[in-house]
Amino acid sequence: MVELTPVQRRDLRARAHHLNPVVTIAGNGLAPAVVAEIERSLQAHELIKVKVQGAEREQRDELMKELCEALDAAPVQHIGNILVVWRERREEKAAAPAAPKNTARASTAKSAAAFAAAARRAALAKASAESRRSPARGSSSRGPAKSSRGR
């Protein structure tokens, strides 16, 4: 279990204030599936809130200790039925060897940021193409309007 200084804990409590709980622990307690989901959430966000339902204060304290020991995380705060847990993001060793396998698809977006950038470029290209077509349509519609005035 990671120990935090009071200054670190205060900073993490402030950062966690606006967060919503990402995992709920209910009647089954710390089931392996729940621990795995908390592990994924900590890897993705580092700082998470966990909601505990149907447990007394002593049980919630014990859950917090078990959780932090199992995941090598630091307990930040326990208020009511909300637990705040922090763990520094771990390096993903399995992802590095997987990247060279897809050398034929080098142009494929590899991350959400790359996907978003590609989507923006496509939207801009579409908007640009439509704006080039728009004046041509507008000028052709003016022609018949002028001829109807002459009659």
N, C-alpha and C positions, 0 to 999 in steps of 0.2 A: 504494500500500500504506500502510495506517495504522500509525503507530508508537505504541507504548504505553509509559508510564512503568513502572518496576519495581513501583511500588505498584499500578497498575492491573492489570498482568500477574499479580501475586500474588493479587489479589482475584478475577480471572477464573479463575485456576487452581483456587482454592478453590471457586468456584461450579460449575465444570465437573467436579469430582471425582465426583459422584454420577451424572452423565449417562451414557447409553449412546450408542454410535455410531449416527447416523441415516443415514449414507451410507457405502457401501463402494466403494472404488476398486480394481478388479481388473486383469486383463490388458490391457484396452483403454486404460488410463490415464485422462486427463482428456478423455473423450469429451464432445461437446456436451450429451448427455442428462445426464451426471453433473454437469457444471457447472450446468446448469439446475436439477437437483434440489438441489444445494448452495445455489444462489441462493434457491430457495423455502424451504429449511430455515433459512437465515440470516434471511430476512424474517420467518419465523414465530417463531424462537426467539432470534435474535441470537447466542447462544453455542452452538456445536455441536461434536461429536466426529465425525471422519471416520476410518474404518478403511481402511488400505492393505494389500492382500494381494499377495504375490509381488514385493516390491521391496526392494532393499538400502537401507542407511541413506542413502547419497548420493542415490539416486533419490527417497527419501521427502523429503529436504531440498529437492530440486529441485521436487518436486510441491507442497510447501507454498508455496514462493516463487511458482510459476506460479499456483496457486490464489488466493493472496492478491492478486497483481497483477491477475488477471482479474476478481476480484469486489470489488476495493477493500476488502479485509478486513485484519484484523490477525492475524498468527500469535501464538498464546498459548503453546502448548506442543507439543512433539514427544517422545513417550515411546514407544519400541518402534514398533509399527505403528499407533499412534493419534496423530492430529493434532487439535489443539484450535484452532478458528478463531473469531474474534469480529468482528462488524460491527454497527454501530448500525442499528436498523430504519429503513428508508427510508419516506417518506410515499408512499402510493399515490395517484397523480394520476388514474389511469383509473377508480377506484372512485367518486369524487365525482360526475362527470356521470351515471353510471349510476343513481344513487339516484332522481332525479326522474321517471324513466320509468314506474315502477310506482306512480303516485299512486292508482290505483283499489284497490290492495291495501295500504292503509296499516296495516291491522291485522295483516298477516302479520309473523311474527317475522323480524327482519333479522340477528340474530346468534345465536351459540350460547348466550349468556347469556339472551337473551330467550326462546329456545326452551326452555331449562331452566326458567325461571321459569313459562312457560305449562304445562309438564309438571307442575311441582309444584302449581300451582293446580288442574289437572285431577285429580290424584291426591287432593288434599285434598277437593275437591268430591265425588269418588266415595266416599271414606272417610266423609265426613259423611253422605251419602245412605244408605250401608249401615248406619251406626250408628243412624240414625233408623228404619230398617226392622227392625233386630234386636230391639228390645224388643217390638214388636208380635208377632213370631213367637214369642218366648219366652212371652208371656202367653197366647197361644192354645194353646200346648202344655201349659200348667199346668192348663187347664180339664179336659181328659179325664183327667189324672192324678188329680185330686181326686175325680172321679166314680167312678173305679175303686177308690178306697180305701173309698168308702161301701158298696160291695157286699160 
